[in-house]
Amino acid sequence: MRTRIGLASDHGGFEIKQILKKRLEEQKYEVVDYGNTRFDSKDDYPDFVLPLAKAVSGKEVVKGIAICGSGVGASIAANKIAGARAALVHDHFSAHQGVEDDDMNILCMGGSIIGIEKAKELAEAFLEAVFSNEERHLRRLKKTQPPETDY
């Protein structure tokens, strides 16, 4: 069974998302594209990132990757959804450590900040990482989650 992941981007991350989508499908991931599915220089990242975050929170996809120009807007939007734990990441260590220690489930990147090779590297580190379930990490997560979220 293939791991189901979600991707979303606005115009600032459109090109990287399209290339990542193809690569991840080649790596046997089942990819759900939350848009934008066509380049539109006037689109708005929340229109694509919020449905992705809701899908991650609702367990329709295991993890998500969101890309906008800087990655900041995507991160802010995704974190508005209960159960989404999104972070803006541009380095390898944080891409896997954010999952291992903080159960990050949405990787946000800036399409104007990083190139496709770095995006591939970060996506791979993020998708291969597994949450540790260590007591100290569970304790910290509990302190940061809304009351309706159980760990």
DSSP file (Angstrom, degrees, kcal/mol; ACC not computed):
  #  RESIDUE AA STRUCTURE BP1 BP2  ACC     N-H-->O    O-->H-N    N-H-->O    O-->H-N    TCO  KAPPA ALPHA  PHI   PSI    X-CA   Y-CA   Z-CA
    1    1 A M              0   0    0      0, 0.0     2,-0.2     0, 0.0     0, 0.0   0.000 360.0 360.0 360.0 129.8    0.0    0.0    0.0
    2    2 A R        -     0   0    0      1,-0.1     2,-0.3    27,-0.1    27,-0.2  -0.522 360.0-110.2 -80.7 143.4    1.4    3.4   -1.0
    3    3 A T        -     0   0    0     25,-0.3    27,-2.7    -2,-0.2     2,-0.6  -0.566  31.3-137.2 -71.8 130.7    1.7    6.2    1.5
    4    4 A R  E     +a   30   0A   0     -2,-0.3    58,-3.4    25,-0.2    59,-0.6  -0.817  30.3 170.4 -96.7 119.5   -0.8    9.0    0.7
    5    5 A I  E     -ab  31  63A   0     25,-2.7    27,-2.8    -2,-0.6     2,-0.3  -0.874  22.7-133.2-125.7 159.6    0.6   12.5    0.9
    6    6 A G  E     -ab  32  64A   0     57,-2.4    59,-2.2    -2,-0.3     2,-0.3  -0.868  12.9-165.1-115.4 148.2   -0.8   15.9    0.0
    7    7 A L  E     +ab  33  65A   0     25,-2.4    27,-3.2    -2,-0.3     2,-0.3  -0.964  10.2 172.1-127.2 146.7    0.8   18.8   -1.9
    8    8 A A  E     + b   0  66A   0     57,-1.9    59,-2.3    -2,-0.3     2,-0.3  -0.988   4.4 157.4-151.0 146.7   -0.3   22.4   -2.2
    9    9 A S  E     - b   0  67A   0     26,-2.8    59,-0.2    -2,-0.3     2,-0.2  -0.985  26.7-141.7-160.2 157.2    1.2   25.6   -3.6
   10   10 A D    >>  -     0   0    0     57,-1.3     3,-1.5    -2,-0.3     4,-0.8  -0.332  60.8 -70.6 -99.7-165.0    0.3   29.0   -4.9
   11   11 A H  T 34 S+     0   0    0     29,-0.4     4,-0.4     1,-0.3     3,-0.4   0.806 130.3  64.1 -59.8 -30.2    2.1   30.6   -7.9
   12   12 A G  T 34 S+     0   0    0      1,-0.2    -1,-0.3     2,-0.1    56,-0.2   0.698 118.1  24.2 -69.6 -18.9    5.3   31.1   -5.7
   13   13 A G  T <> S+     0   0    0     -3,-1.5     4,-2.8    54,-0.5    -1,-0.2   0.290  91.0 108.2-124.1   7.6    5.7   27.3   -5.3
   14   14 A F  H  X S+     0   0    0     -4,-0.8     4,-2.4    -3,-0.4     5,-0.2   0.911  80.0  46.2 -57.2 -50.0    3.9   26.0   -8.4
   15   15 A E  H  > S+     0   0    0     -4,-0.4     4,-1.9     1,-0.2    -1,-0.2   0.925 115.1  46.5 -62.6 -45.2    7.0   25.0  -10.4
   16   16 A I  H  > S+     0   0    0      1,-0.2     4,-3.0     2,-0.2     5,-0.2   0.910 111.4  52.9 -63.4 -41.8    8.6   23.2   -7.5
   17   17 A K  H  X S+     0   0    0     -4,-2.8     4,-2.9     1,-0.2    -1,-0.2   0.914 107.8  50.8 -60.3 -42.8    5.3   21.5   -6.6
   18   18 A Q  H  X S+     0   0    0     -4,-2.4     4,-1.7    -5,-0.2    -1,-0.2   0.906 113.9  43.8 -62.9 -41.5    4.9   20.1  -10.1
   19   19 A I  H  X S+     0   0    0     -4,-1.9     4,-2.2     2,-0.2    -2,-0.2   0.913 114.7  49.3 -69.9 -43.0    8.4   18.7  -10.1
   20   20 A L  H  X S+     0   0    0     -4,-3.0     4,-3.2     1,-0.2     5,-0.3   0.912 107.3  55.9 -61.3 -42.6    8.1   17.3   -6.6
   21   21 A K  H  X S+     0   0    0     -4,-2.9     4,-2.2    -5,-0.2    -1,-0.2   0.937 109.4  45.4 -56.3 -48.8    4.8   15.7   -7.5
   22   22 A K  H  X S+     0   0    0     -4,-1.7     4,-2.0     1,-0.2    -1,-0.2   0.927 114.5  48.6 -61.1 -45.8    6.3   13.8  -10.4
   23   23 A R  H  X S+     0   0    0     -4,-2.2     4,-1.5     1,-0.2    -2,-0.2   0.922 111.6  48.5 -62.4 -45.0    9.3   12.7   -8.3
   24   24 A L  H  <>S+     0   0    0     -4,-3.2     5,-2.5     1,-0.2    -1,-0.2   0.875 109.7  52.1 -66.6 -36.6    7.2   11.5   -5.4
   25   25 A E  H ><5S+     0   0    0     -4,-2.2     3,-1.5    -5,-0.3    -1,-0.2   0.891 107.6  52.9 -64.6 -38.2    4.9    9.5   -7.7
   26   26 A E  H 3<5S+     0   0    0     -4,-2.0    -1,-0.2     1,-0.3    -2,-0.2   0.815 104.5  56.3 -64.3 -29.6    8.0    7.9   -9.2
   27   27 A Q  T 3<5S-     0   0    0     -4,-1.5    -1,-0.3    -5,-0.2    -2,-0.2   0.297 125.7-105.7 -85.7  10.0    9.0    7.0   -5.6
   28   28 A K  T < 5S+     0   0    0     -3,-1.5   -25,-0.3     1,-0.3     2,-0.3   0.667  72.2 142.5  77.0  20.4    5.7    5.2   -5.3
   29   29 A Y      < -     0   0    0     -5,-2.5     2,-0.7   -27,-0.2    -1,-0.3  -0.652  54.1-126.0 -81.0 147.9    3.9    7.7   -3.1
   30   30 A E  E     -a    4   0A   0    -27,-2.7   -25,-2.7    -2,-0.3     2,-0.5  -0.886  33.4-157.3 -90.6 116.9    0.2    8.3   -3.7
   31   31 A V  E     -a    5   0A   0     -2,-0.7     2,-0.6   -27,-0.2   -25,-0.2  -0.851  14.3-163.4-107.2 127.1    0.1   12.1   -4.2
   32   32 A V  E     -a    6   0A   0    -27,-2.8   -25,-2.4    -2,-0.5     2,-0.7  -0.944  14.5-149.4-105.7 120.6   -3.1   14.2   -3.7
   33   33 A D  E     -a    7   0A   0     -2,-0.6   -25,-0.2   -27,-0.2     3,-0.1  -0.816  15.1-175.4 -96.7 112.7   -2.7   17.6   -5.3
   34   34 A Y        -     0   0    0    -27,-3.2   -26,-0.2    -2,-0.7    -1,-0.1   0.301  51.4-155.3 -89.6   8.4   -4.7   20.3   -3.5
   35   35 A G  S    S-     0   0    0      1,-0.3   -26,-2.8   -28,-0.3    -1,-0.3  -0.262  85.1-168.1  98.9 176.0   -3.8   22.9   -6.0
   36   36 A N        +     0   0    0    -28,-0.3    -1,-0.3     2,-0.2    -2,-0.1   0.603  44.3 178.9 -69.5 143.6   -3.2   25.1   -7.6
   37   37 A T  S    S+     0   0    0     -3,-0.1     2,-0.3    -2,-0.1    -2,-0.0   0.468  70.1  37.7 -95.5  -2.0   -3.3   22.8  -10.6
   38   38 A R  S    S-     0   0    0      2,-0.0     2,-0.2     0, 0.0    -2,-0.2  -0.991  96.8 -97.5-143.3 146.8   -2.5   25.5  -13.1
   39   39 A F        +     0   0    0     -2,-0.3     2,-0.3    -3,-0.1    -2,-0.0  -0.454  45.1 167.5 -67.7 128.1   -0.2   28.5  -12.8
   40   40 A D    >   -     0   0    0     -2,-0.2     3,-2.0     1,-0.1   -29,-0.4  -0.881  25.6-157.7-143.6 107.6   -2.1   31.7  -11.8
   41   41 A S  T 3  S+     0   0    0     -2,-0.3    -1,-0.1     1,-0.3    -2,-0.0   0.591  93.6  51.7 -64.7  -9.6    0.1   34.6  -10.7
   42   42 A K  T 3  S+     0   0    0      2,-0.1    -1,-0.3   -31,-0.0    -3,-0.0   0.241  82.4 120.1-111.0  12.4   -2.9   36.1   -8.8
   43   43 A D    <   -     0   0    0     -3,-2.0     2,-0.4     1,-0.0   -32,-0.1  -0.240  58.3-127.2 -74.7 169.0   -3.8   33.1   -6.8
   44   44 A D    >   -     0   0    0      1,-0.1     3,-1.5   -35,-0.1     4,-0.4  -0.973   6.4-137.8-123.3 126.5   -3.8   33.0   -2.9
   45   45 A Y  T >> S+     0   0    0     -2,-0.4     4,-2.9     1,-0.3     3,-1.7   0.809  98.8  63.8 -55.0 -36.4   -2.0   30.4   -0.9
   46   46 A P  H 3> S+     0   0    0      0, 0.0     4,-1.7     0, 0.0    -1,-0.3   0.837  91.7  66.3 -60.7 -28.0   -4.8   29.9    1.7
   47   47 A D  H <4 S+     0   0    0     -3,-1.5    -2,-0.2     1,-0.2   -11,-0.0   0.736 118.0  23.3 -62.8 -21.2   -7.1   28.6   -1.1
   48   48 A F  H <> S+     0   0    0     -3,-1.7     4,-1.4    -4,-0.4    -1,-0.2   0.718 121.4  53.5-112.8 -37.0   -4.8   25.5   -1.4
   49   49 A V  H  X S+     0   0    0     -4,-2.9     4,-2.9     2,-0.2     5,-0.2   0.887 103.9  55.6 -72.5 -39.5   -3.0   25.3    1.9
   50   50 A L  H  X S+     0   0    0     -4,-1.7     4,-2.4    -5,-0.3     5,-0.2   0.926 108.0  47.5 -63.4 -44.8   -6.1   25.2    4.1
   51   51 A P  H  > S+     0   0    0      0, 0.0     4,-2.0     0, 0.0    -1,-0.2   0.890 113.1  50.6 -61.2 -36.1   -7.7   22.2    2.3
   52   52 A L  H  X S+     0   0    0     -4,-1.4     4,-2.3     2,-0.2    -2,-0.2   0.950 110.7  47.9 -63.0 -48.6   -4.3   20.4    2.5
   53   53 A A  H  X S+     0   0    0     -4,-2.9     4,-2.8     1,-0.2     5,-0.2   0.883 111.2  50.9 -62.0 -38.9   -4.1   21.1    6.3
   54   54 A K  H  X S+     0   0    0     -4,-2.4     4,-2.4    -5,-0.2    -1,-0.2   0.884 109.8  50.7 -65.2 -37.6   -7.7   19.9    6.8
   55   55 A A  H  <>S+     0   0    0     -4,-2.0     5,-2.6     2,-0.2     6,-1.2   0.890 112.3  46.1 -67.0 -39.4   -6.8   16.7    4.9
   56   56 A V  H ><5S+     0   0    0     -4,-2.3     3,-1.4     3,-0.2    -2,-0.2   0.946 114.7  47.3 -66.8 -47.8   -3.8   16.1    7.1
   57   57 A S  H 3<5S+     0   0    0     -4,-2.8    -2,-0.2     1,-0.3    -1,-0.2   0.877 113.3  48.8 -60.6 -38.7   -5.7   16.9   10.2
   58   58 A G  T 3<5S-     0   0    0     -4,-2.4    -1,-0.3    -5,-0.2    -2,-0.2   0.373 113.4-118.9 -84.1   4.5   -8.6   14.6    9.1
   59   59 A K  T < 5S+     0   0    0     -3,-1.4    -3,-0.2     2,-0.2    -2,-0.1   0.720  76.9 128.9  65.2  23.6   -6.1   11.8    8.2
   60   60 A E  S   <S+     0   0    0     -5,-2.6     2,-0.3    -6,-0.2    -4,-0.2   0.790  82.9  22.6 -74.2 -28.0   -7.1   11.8    4.6
   61   61 A V  S    S-     0   0    0     -6,-1.2    -2,-0.2    -9,-0.1   -56,-0.2  -0.955  77.5-134.1-132.3 153.7   -3.4   12.1    3.8
   62   62 A V  S    S-     0   0    0    -58,-3.4     2,-0.3    -2,-0.3   -57,-0.2   0.918  84.5  -4.9 -74.8 -44.8   -0.5   11.0    6.1
   63   63 A K  E     -b    5   0A   0    -59,-0.6   -57,-2.4    -4,-0.0     2,-0.3  -0.930  66.2-143.5-144.4 164.8    1.6   14.2    5.6
   64   64 A G  E     -bc   6 106A   0     41,-2.4    43,-2.6    -2,-0.3     2,-0.4  -0.952   4.2-154.9-135.0 155.8    1.6   17.3    3.6
   65   65 A I  E     -bc   7 107A   0    -59,-2.2   -57,-1.9    -2,-0.3     2,-0.4  -0.996  15.2-172.9-129.0 125.1    4.0   19.6    1.8
   66   66 A A  E     -bc   8 108A   0     41,-2.8    43,-2.1    -2,-0.4     2,-0.4  -0.966   0.6-173.2-122.5 134.6    3.0   23.3    1.2
   67   67 A I  E     +bc   9 109A   0    -59,-2.3   -57,-1.3    -2,-0.4   -54,-0.5  -0.987  14.2 153.1-132.7 124.9    5.0   25.7   -0.9
   68   68 A C  E     - c   0 110A   0     41,-1.6    43,-3.4    -2,-0.4    44,-0.4  -0.672  62.7 -74.6-129.2-169.1    4.4   29.4   -1.4
   69   69 A G  S    S+     0   0    0     41,-0.2    43,-2.8    -2,-0.2    44,-0.4   0.940 127.3   5.3 -57.2 -53.0    6.9   32.2   -2.2
   70   70 A S  S    S-     0   0    0     40,-0.2    40,-0.3    41,-0.2    -1,-0.2   0.658  92.9-125.3-103.1 -21.2    8.6   32.4    1.2
   71   71 A G  S  > S+     0   0    0     38,-0.2     4,-1.8    17,-0.1     5,-0.1   0.166  88.3 100.6  91.2 -16.4    6.9   29.5    2.9
   72   72 A V  H  > S+     0   0    0      2,-0.2     4,-2.6     1,-0.2     5,-0.2   0.953  79.9  46.2 -66.9 -51.5    5.8   31.8    5.7
   73   73 A G  H  > S+     0   0    0      1,-0.2     4,-2.8     2,-0.2     5,-0.2   0.902 111.8  51.9 -60.0 -42.2    2.2   32.3    4.6
   74   74 A A  H  > S+     0   0    0      1,-0.2     4,-2.6     2,-0.2    -1,-0.2   0.906 111.0  48.5 -60.3 -42.1    1.7   28.6    4.0
   75   75 A S  H  X S+     0   0    0     -4,-1.8     4,-2.0     2,-0.2    11,-0.2   0.923 112.3  47.5 -64.8 -45.5    3.0   27.9    7.5
   76   76 A I  H  < S+     0   0    0     -4,-2.6     4,-0.3     2,-0.2    -2,-0.2   0.940 114.6  46.6 -61.9 -47.4    0.7   30.5    9.1
   77   77 A A  H >< S+     0   0    0     -4,-2.8     3,-1.7     1,-0.2     4,-0.3   0.939 111.6  50.1 -61.8 -48.3   -2.3   29.3    7.2
   78   78 A A  H >< S+     0   0    0     -4,-2.6     3,-1.7     1,-0.3    -1,-0.2   0.876 104.1  58.9 -60.3 -38.5   -1.8   25.6    7.9
   79   79 A N  T 3< S+     0   0    0     -4,-2.0    -1,-0.3     1,-0.3    -2,-0.2   0.513  88.3  74.9 -73.9  -2.3   -1.3   26.1   11.6
   80   80 A K  T <  S+     0   0    0     -3,-1.7     2,-0.5    -4,-0.3    -1,-0.3   0.649  82.3  83.6 -76.3 -15.9   -4.8   27.6   11.8
   81   81 A I  S X  S-     0   0    0     -3,-1.7     3,-2.2    -4,-0.3     2,-0.0  -0.794  89.2-118.4 -96.0 123.3   -6.2   24.1   11.5
   82   82 A A  T 3  S+     0   0    0     -2,-0.5     3,-0.1     1,-0.3    -2,-0.1  -0.347 101.3  24.0 -57.6 131.9   -6.5   22.1   14.6
   83   83 A G  T 3  S+     0   0    0      1,-0.3     2,-0.4    -4,-0.1    -1,-0.3   0.208  94.4 115.4  94.4 -14.6   -4.3   19.0   14.3
   84   84 A A    <   -     0   0    0     -3,-2.2     2,-0.4    -6,-0.2    -1,-0.3  -0.750  42.5-173.2 -86.8 134.0   -2.0   20.5   11.7
   85   85 A R        +     0   0    0     -2,-0.4    20,-1.8    18,-0.1    21,-1.5  -0.805  17.9 171.8-127.8  88.2    1.6   21.0   12.8
   86   86 A A  E     -d  106   0A   0     -2,-0.4     2,-0.3   -11,-0.2    21,-0.2  -0.718   9.9-177.6-103.1 146.8    3.3   22.9   10.1
   87   87 A A  E     -d  107   0A   0     19,-1.7    21,-2.7    -2,-0.3     2,-0.6  -0.999  30.0-122.0-144.3 143.8    6.7   24.4   10.0
   88   88 A L  E     +d  108   0A   0     -2,-0.3     2,-0.4    19,-0.2    21,-0.2  -0.749  41.5 179.5 -81.4 120.3    8.7   26.5    7.6
   89   89 A V        +     0   0    0     19,-2.7    21,-0.2    -2,-0.6    33,-0.1  -0.987  28.9 160.3-133.3 131.8   11.9   24.5    6.9
   90   90 A H        +     0   0    0     -2,-0.4     2,-0.3    19,-0.1    -1,-0.1   0.181  63.3  70.8-130.9  14.5   14.9   25.2    4.7
   91   91 A D  S  > S-     0   0    0      1,-0.1     4,-1.5    31,-0.1    -1,-0.0  -0.974  76.6-125.4-135.2 151.7   17.5   22.8    6.2
   92   92 A H  H  > S+     0   0    0     -2,-0.3     4,-1.4     1,-0.2     5,-0.3   0.893 105.8  54.3 -59.7 -46.9   17.9   19.1    6.3
   93   93 A F  H  > S+     0   0    0      1,-0.2     4,-3.0     2,-0.2     3,-0.5   0.932 110.1  45.8 -57.9 -49.0   18.1   18.7   10.1
   94   94 A S  H  > S+     0   0    0      1,-0.2     4,-2.0     2,-0.2    -1,-0.2   0.814 103.8  64.8 -66.3 -29.4   14.8   20.5   10.8
   95   95 A A  H  < S+     0   0    0     -4,-1.5     4,-0.3     1,-0.2    -1,-0.2   0.880 118.1  23.9 -62.9 -38.3   13.1   18.5    8.0
   96   96 A H  H >X S+     0   0    0     -4,-1.4     4,-2.6    -3,-0.5     3,-0.6   0.832 121.3  55.1 -95.2 -36.4   13.5   15.2    9.9
   97   97 A Q  H 3X>S+     0   0    0     -4,-3.0     4,-2.7    -5,-0.3     5,-0.7   0.842 100.5  61.4 -65.8 -32.9   13.9   16.5   13.4
   98   98 A G  H 3X5S+     0   0    0     -4,-2.0     6,-2.4    -5,-0.3     4,-0.7   0.832 112.1  38.6 -62.4 -31.7   10.6   18.4   13.2
   99   99 A V  H <>5S+     0   0    0     -3,-0.6     4,-1.5    -4,-0.3    33,-0.2   0.918 116.7  49.8 -79.8 -49.4    8.9   15.0   12.6
  100  100 A E  H  <5S+     0   0    0     -4,-2.6    32,-2.5    31,-0.2    33,-0.3   0.874 128.6  19.0 -60.6 -41.7   10.9   13.0   15.1
  101  101 A D  H  <5S+     0   0    0     -4,-2.7    -1,-0.2    -5,-0.2    -3,-0.2   0.791 137.0  29.0-100.5 -33.4   10.6   15.3   18.0
  102  102 A D  H  <<S-     0   0    0     -5,-0.7    -3,-0.2    -4,-0.7    -2,-0.2   0.345  93.5-123.2-116.3   4.5    7.6   17.5   17.3
  103  103 A D     <  -     0   0    0     -4,-1.5    -4,-0.3    -6,-0.2   -18,-0.1   0.835  38.7-172.1  54.2  36.7    5.4   15.3   15.1
  104  104 A M        +     0   0    0     -6,-2.4    -1,-0.2     1,-0.1   -18,-0.2  -0.381  12.7 179.2 -57.0 131.0    5.4   17.9   12.3
  105  105 A N        +     0   0    0    -20,-1.8   -41,-2.4     1,-0.2     2,-0.4   0.439  62.2  53.6-118.9  -1.9    2.9   16.7    9.7
  106  106 A I  E     -cd  64  86A   0    -21,-1.5   -19,-1.7   -43,-0.2     2,-0.5  -0.968  66.1-156.0-134.8 121.3    3.2   19.6    7.1
  107  107 A L  E     -cd  65  87A   0    -43,-2.6   -41,-2.8    -2,-0.4     2,-0.4  -0.836  12.2-163.1 -92.8 123.9    6.4   20.7    5.6
  108  108 A C  E     +cd  66  88A   0    -21,-2.7   -19,-2.7    -2,-0.5     2,-0.3  -0.916  11.6 176.4-110.6 136.4    6.4   24.3    4.4
  109  109 A M  E     -c   67   0A   0    -43,-2.1   -41,-1.6    -2,-0.4     2,-0.7  -0.944  30.5-119.0-136.7 156.7    9.0   25.6    2.0
  110  110 A G  E >>  -c   68   0A   0    -40,-0.3     4,-2.3    -2,-0.3     3,-1.4  -0.870  12.7-161.7 -99.9 113.8    9.6   28.9    0.1
  111  111 A G  T 34 S+     0   0    0    -43,-3.4   -42,-0.2    -2,-0.7   -41,-0.2   0.749  95.6  49.3 -64.7 -24.3    9.7   28.4   -3.6
  112  112 A S  T 34 S+     0   0    0    -43,-2.8    -1,-0.3   -44,-0.4   -42,-0.1   0.502 114.2  47.6 -89.1  -4.7   11.5   31.8   -4.0
  113  113 A I  T <4 S+     0   0    0     -3,-1.4     2,-0.3   -44,-0.4    -2,-0.2   0.810 112.0  35.6-103.9 -42.2   14.1   30.7   -1.4
  114  114 A I  S  < S-     0   0    0     -4,-2.3    -1,-0.1     1,-0.0     2,-0.1  -0.763  72.2-126.3-117.1 160.6   15.2   27.2   -2.3
  115  115 A G     >  -     0   0    0     -2,-0.3     4,-2.2    -3,-0.1     5,-0.1  -0.397  36.7 -95.2 -95.2 177.8   15.7   25.4   -5.5
  116  116 A I  H  > S+     0   0    0      1,-0.2     4,-2.6     2,-0.2     5,-0.2   0.863 120.7  55.1 -66.2 -37.8   14.3   22.1   -6.7
  117  117 A E  H  > S+     0   0    0      2,-0.2     4,-2.1     1,-0.2    -1,-0.2   0.923 111.1  45.0 -63.8 -42.1   17.3   20.0   -5.5
  118  118 A K  H  > S+     0   0    0      2,-0.2     4,-2.8     1,-0.2     5,-0.2   0.901 111.8  53.4 -65.9 -40.6   17.0   21.3   -2.0
  119  119 A A  H  X S+     0   0    0     -4,-2.2     4,-2.6     1,-0.2    -2,-0.2   0.910 109.1  48.8 -61.1 -42.1   13.2   20.9   -2.1
  120  120 A K  H  X S+     0   0    0     -4,-2.6     4,-2.4     2,-0.2    -1,-0.2   0.925 112.0  49.3 -61.8 -45.0   13.7   17.2   -3.1
  121  121 A E  H  X S+     0   0    0     -4,-2.1     4,-2.3     1,-0.2    -2,-0.2   0.928 113.9  44.8 -60.6 -47.0   16.2   16.7   -0.3
  122  122 A L  H  X S+     0   0    0     -4,-2.8     4,-2.6     2,-0.2     5,-0.2   0.905 112.2  51.5 -67.1 -42.0   13.9   18.3    2.4
  123  123 A A  H  X S+     0   0    0     -4,-2.6     4,-2.9    -5,-0.2     5,-0.2   0.920 110.8  48.9 -60.8 -43.9   10.8   16.4    1.2
  124  124 A E  H  X S+     0   0    0     -4,-2.4     4,-2.0     2,-0.2    -2,-0.2   0.932 112.3  47.1 -62.4 -46.6   12.7   13.1    1.3
  125  125 A A  H  X S+     0   0    0     -4,-2.3     4,-1.1     1,-0.2    -2,-0.2   0.916 115.5  46.9 -61.4 -43.2   14.0   13.8    4.9
  126  126 A F  H  < S+     0   0    0     -4,-2.6     3,-0.4     1,-0.2    -2,-0.2   0.934 113.7  46.1 -63.4 -49.1   10.5   14.9    6.0
  127  127 A L  H  < S+     0   0    0     -4,-2.9    -1,-0.2     1,-0.2    -2,-0.2   0.801 113.8  48.1 -70.3 -28.9    8.6   11.9    4.5
  128  128 A E  H  < S+     0   0    0     -4,-2.0    -1,-0.2    -5,-0.2    -2,-0.2   0.678  92.0  99.2 -83.9 -17.5   11.0    9.3    5.7
  129  129 A A     <  -     0   0    0     -4,-1.1     2,-0.4    -3,-0.4   -32,-0.1  -0.375  57.1-157.3 -74.3 149.7   11.1   10.6    9.3
  130  130 A V        -     0   0    0     -2,-0.1     2,-0.1   -34,-0.1   -27,-0.1  -0.982  24.9-106.9-128.9 137.8    9.0    9.0   12.0
  131  131 A F        -     0   0    0     -2,-0.4   -31,-0.2     1,-0.1   -30,-0.2  -0.397  24.6-139.7 -62.8 137.2    7.8   10.5   15.3
  132  132 A S        -     0   0    0    -32,-2.5    -1,-0.1   -33,-0.2   -31,-0.1   0.773  12.5-148.5 -72.5 -28.7    9.7    9.1   18.2
  133  133 A N        +     0   0    0    -33,-0.3    -1,-0.1     1,-0.2   -32,-0.1   0.662  38.4 161.2  61.6  17.8    6.7    8.8   20.6
  134  134 A E     >  -     0   0    0      1,-0.1     4,-2.6     4,-0.0     3,-0.5  -0.397  50.9-117.8 -67.0 147.2    9.1    9.5   23.5
  135  135 A E  H  > S+     0   0    0      1,-0.3     4,-2.7     2,-0.2     5,-0.2   0.878 113.2  52.8 -55.5 -42.7    7.5   10.6   26.7
  136  136 A R  H  > S+     0   0    0      1,-0.2     4,-1.7     2,-0.2    -1,-0.3   0.857 111.3  46.5 -65.5 -34.0    9.2   14.0   26.7
  137  137 A H  H  > S+     0   0    0     -3,-0.5     4,-2.3     2,-0.2    -2,-0.2   0.887 112.6  49.3 -74.5 -39.0    8.1   14.7   23.1
  138  138 A L  H  X S+     0   0    0     -4,-2.6     4,-2.4     2,-0.2    -2,-0.2   0.909 110.2  52.3 -62.5 -41.9    4.5   13.6   23.9
  139  139 A R  H  X S+     0   0    0     -4,-2.7     4,-1.3    -5,-0.2    -2,-0.2   0.917 110.6  47.2 -60.0 -44.5    4.5   15.8   27.0
  140  140 A R  H  X S+     0   0    0     -4,-1.7     4,-0.7     1,-0.2    -1,-0.2   0.901 110.8  51.3 -66.4 -41.2    5.7   18.8   25.0
  141  141 A L  H >X S+     0   0    0     -4,-2.3     3,-1.2     1,-0.2     4,-1.1   0.912 105.5  56.0 -61.8 -41.9    3.1   18.2   22.3
  142  142 A K  H 3< S+     0   0    0     -4,-2.4     3,-0.4     1,-0.3    -1,-0.2   0.862 104.2  54.5 -58.9 -35.3    0.3   18.0   24.9
  143  143 A K  H 3< S+     0   0    0     -4,-1.3    -1,-0.3     1,-0.2    -2,-0.2   0.680 113.2  42.0 -71.9 -17.8    1.3   21.5   26.1
  144  144 A T  H << S+     0   0    0     -3,-1.2    -1,-0.2    -4,-0.7    -2,-0.2   0.511  96.7  90.5-108.0  -6.7    1.0   23.0   22.6
  145  145 A Q  S  < S-     0   0    0     -4,-1.1   -63,-0.0    -3,-0.4    -4,-0.0  -0.618  80.7-105.8 -95.0 149.7   -2.2   21.3   21.4
  146  146 A P    >   -     0   0    0      0, 0.0     3,-2.0     0, 0.0    -1,-0.1  -0.324  43.5-102.1 -62.1 156.5   -5.8   22.6   21.8
  147  147 A P  T 3  S+     0   0    0      0, 0.0    -2,-0.1     0, 0.0    -5,-0.0   0.765 118.1  63.0 -55.9 -29.3   -7.8   20.6   24.4
  148  148 A E  T 3  S+     0   0    0      2,-0.1     2,-0.5     0, 0.0    -3,-0.0   0.536  86.0  87.7 -77.3  -4.2   -9.7   18.5   21.7
  149  149 A T    <   -     0   0    0     -3,-2.0     2,-0.4    -7,-0.1    -4,-0.1  -0.843  64.7-159.3 -99.2 124.6   -6.4   16.9   20.5
  150  150 A D              0   0    0     -2,-0.5    -2,-0.1     1,-0.1    -8,-0.0  -0.808 360.0 360.0-103.8 143.3   -5.3   13.8   22.3
  151  151 A Y              0   0    0     -2,-0.4    -1,-0.1   -13,-0.0    -9,-0.1   0.268 360.0 360.0-129.1 360.0   -1.9   12.3   22.4
